[in-house]
């Protein structure tokens, strides 16, 4: 991913969407995604999302997606020192790439 982020074609081929930005501003994020893909914007109801993919989800012990798109606290399974070390390795959204990044941090 880091190679693609820094590659010559990043501006045309790579869109990065920060999870926290999406759950805080889903309508705006989806509008930007459709624009990036040069597709018509489709209306979504972010207050009542329902999705089931039992065969796929069972492989990853995932669960059904239901309810409103909104930030939800989630605990990490990593020890704090390891979590902080990996968080420091985030390279996207720093303004040093042609990639189209939708993040909550200024580029």
Secondary structure, DSSP 8 states (H G I E B T S, - for coil): -HHHHHSTTHHHH-EEE-HHHHHHSHHHHHHHHHHHTT-------TTSEEE--HHHHHHHT---EEE---------SS-HHHHHHHHTT--TTSS-SSSEEE-SS--
